[in-house]
Amino acid sequence: MKKFINYSILIGATITMIAPFLIMVLISFSSENQLSFTDITGIVQHLTLKNYSHVNNTIPVSRYFFNSCLVSILTTIGQILVSTLAGYAFARIKFKGRNFIFFLILITMFIPPQVNIIPLFFLMRELHLVNTFPALILPGVFGGFGIFLMRQHFLSFPKELEDASIIDGCNKLQMFFKIAVPLALPAIATLGIFTFITSWNSFIWPLIITNSQNMMTLPLGLAVFKGSYREIIEWGDLLACSVICTLPTILIFLAGQKLIMNDMLKGGVKE
């Protein structure tokens, strides 16, 4: 009976979370004269790509999509490189002032992002990076959370692995790339998912740092598209744009989750 109640709660929660997304997808494939939030069966029987075609002809959605992909992918790669290298250094390499520097990095995690926006904008303006891709990418590359996450993961590595690699003649770089990184793939995947989704959904910073349509990311373009309606909102077009904006984050999450689960299963088999 207890299992039945638990599974019922889980199934109910799953349906509650998935249903709005499925309804959004269905309505994005419906025509305006068939649109009804209550008549889902009518929508399923008359699916069309008209809304997606109209959105693509109304706004440069392909350009927005390219900008978001470029910014999110490069930000994720940069964040993984910086956080992995810094996290390994703070966890496994002893140097003067290590704990103090790490403490300063931790402090940055407690500063609200809104506080940094104006100083960061002035910095980008002085560097002549306003309305450029580097201005959209660089702020997301460096962050205390990623360094903290990777440091804590590398601290869990057994000392015997380092001793064995030193005996085999590995230097610090070889130890990092051949031993530490392969064992840290679940943490790297977690950091990559978090960074990609955060960068993809970013709205305030692109709104401030860009001033041309060619540099807009997809969430910003979606807001502009929604703001173009004055009286009647075309829900089919708007939700089609929302599906385009949402789908990549779901795919990235599923791909990263598969990597994490496969690694956990391998670990379970080895044990």
N, C-alpha and C positions, 0 to 999 in steps of 0.2 A: 504493500500500500504506500509505503514511504517513497519507493522508487517511482511509482505511478505519479505521485504528487510532484516529485522533483522534475520528472520528465515533462509533465504537463506545464509546469511553470516555465521550463526552458523552451518548449515548443511555442508557448504563448508569447514569450519575450522575443523569440526569433521572428515569428510572424509579424509582431508589432513593429520590429525594426526593419524588416525586409519589405513589407507591404507598401509603405510610402514610395520606396525606390521603384518597385515594380509598376505601381500606378503611374509614376512619373515617366517611365519608359514607354508604357502603353499609350499614354496621352500624347507623347512626343511623336508617335506614329499615326495619330488620328488627324483627320481633316477638321477644319473649324466648324463646319455644319454638323459634324457627328460628335463634337466634343461634349462630354457629359461626365462629371465626376461620379455619377451613380450608375450609369449604364456602361459597365466595363465590357460586357459581352458584345455590345454593338461596336465598340472600338476594336476588339479582337477580330471581328469579321471584316473590317474595312481598314486594314493597315496600309499606310502610304508613307513614302519618303518625301512628300511635298514640303513638310516643315523644315527638314534638314536642308533641302535645296533652297528654300526661301531664305533661311538664315545665312547660308553661304553666299547668296546673291545680295543680301542686305548689308552685311558687315563682313570685313575681311577675317572671318573666323579661322581660316587656314593660317593666316599670318599670326594671329593671337595664339593659336595652338603651337606653332613653331617656336614662338618666343617663350612660351611657358615650358615647353619640352627642353629647349636649350638651357634656359636659366635653371630649371630644376635638376637636370642631369648634371650640369657642370657644378652646381652648388653641392649636390650629393657627393660627387667624386671628390671635390675639394675638401668637404667636411670629413669624409672617411679618411683621406690621406693625412690631413692635419691632426685629427683626433686620434687616429691609430698610432702615428709616430709619437705624438706628444704623450699619449696615455702610456705607451710602452716605456718611454723615457722616465716618466714620473714613477712608474711602478717597478722597473727592473734595473735602472741605472742610477747609481749614487753620485750626486754632485752637490756642490755647495749651494745652499739656499733653495734646495728642491722643495721642501715642505712649505716654505714661505711663498714661493712663486705659485705653488699649487693652491695655497690658501687665497691668494689674490685672484686666481682664476675662479675659485668657488664663489667669491664675493660677487663677481659679475652675474652669477645666476640669480641673485636676489634683487637685481636692478630691473625694474619694469621696462620692457622694450620701448614703451612710449616715451620714456625719459631720454632715450638715446637718439630718437628720431631727428630732432633739430640739430644737435651737434654733428650727427652723422651726415646730415644733408649739407651743412656748412663745409665739412671735410671733403665731401665729394665735389662740391662746387669749387673749392680751392684747387683740387686735383684735376679740374675740368672733365669730370666724369658724369656730370648730370645728363640724363637721357641717353645713357650708354648701357651696354650689357654688363661691363665690369661693375657698374654701380648697383645693378640688380643682383649680381652674383656674390661679390666679395663679402658683404655683411653677413651672409648666411654660411660662409665657409668657416668662419672662426666663432666658436661658441664653447662656453664652459661645460655645458651638459654632455657634449660628445666626448670631450677629454675626460670628464669624470667617469662616464660610462665605461670607456675603454680602459682607463686606469684600474678601475675596480675589477674588471674582467681579467686583466693581465696579472693582478695581484693574486688571483686564485691559481695561477700556474704553479705546479710543484717545482721546487728548487732542483730536484734531481734531473729534470729535463735540461736545465741550463748546464749542470755539471757534466751530463753525458755529451751534450753538444760541444762543450769546450774540449773534452777529451778527444772527440772526433775531429777537432781542429777548426771548428766554426768560430768566426768572429761575430761581433755584435750585429752587423747587418745580415749575415747569413742566418744567425739565430732568429732574427726578427722575421725574415721573409720565409724561411723554410720550416720554422717550428711555431712561432707565435701567431703569425697571420692565419695559417690553416686551422689552428685550434680555436681561433677567435672568430671564425666565420659566422656563428650564430649572433654574436654581439655586433659584428659589422653589418649583418643583414638587418638587425633591429635598428641600428643607427641610420642605415640607408633608407629604410622605410619611413622612419620618423622625419628625417631631413627632407626627403622627396615630397612627402605629403605637406609638410609645413611650408616648403618653398612654393609648391604648386598652388596652395590655397592663400598665399600671401596677397593681401589687398592694399593695406595702408602704405607700405613702403613703395611699391610700384606706382601708386597714385601720386605720391609726393615727388619721386625722383624722375618720372617720365613726363614729357610734355608734348608728345606726338603720338599719333595713332599707330605708327609703324613699330613703336616700342612697347605698346600695351601688351600685357599678359592676358590670358583667357579670363580669369576672374574679373579683372578690370574691364575687359571688353564686354563681358556679360552684364556688368552693372551699367555700362553706357547703353547697351542694347535695351535693357529694361527701362532705363530713364528716357528712352526715345518715345515711349508710349505716353500719350497725354490723356486720352479718354478711355478707349477700349484696349485692354491687354490681350494680345494674341497668345493664349496659353500654350498652344501647340508649338509655336516658334520658340517661346521662352523656355519651355521644358526640353525641347530638342537641344538648345544651347546648353542647358544644365546637364543633360546626359553626356554631351561631349566633354564638358568640364569635369564631370565626376568619374567617368570610366577609367582614365589612366591611373588614378589613385587606387582604384579597386584592383586593377591588374597588377600593379606594383606590390600591393599588400599580399595578394594571393601568391605571387612568385616568391616574395621574401618569406612568407609563412611556410611554403613548401620546403625551402632551403633549411629553415630552422628545424622543422619537424623531421626531415631526413637525417640531419645531423644528430638530433636527439635519439632517433631510432637506431642509428649506427652505434651511438654510445651505449644504448641499452643492450644491443646484441653483443658488444665487446665485453660488457660486464657479465 
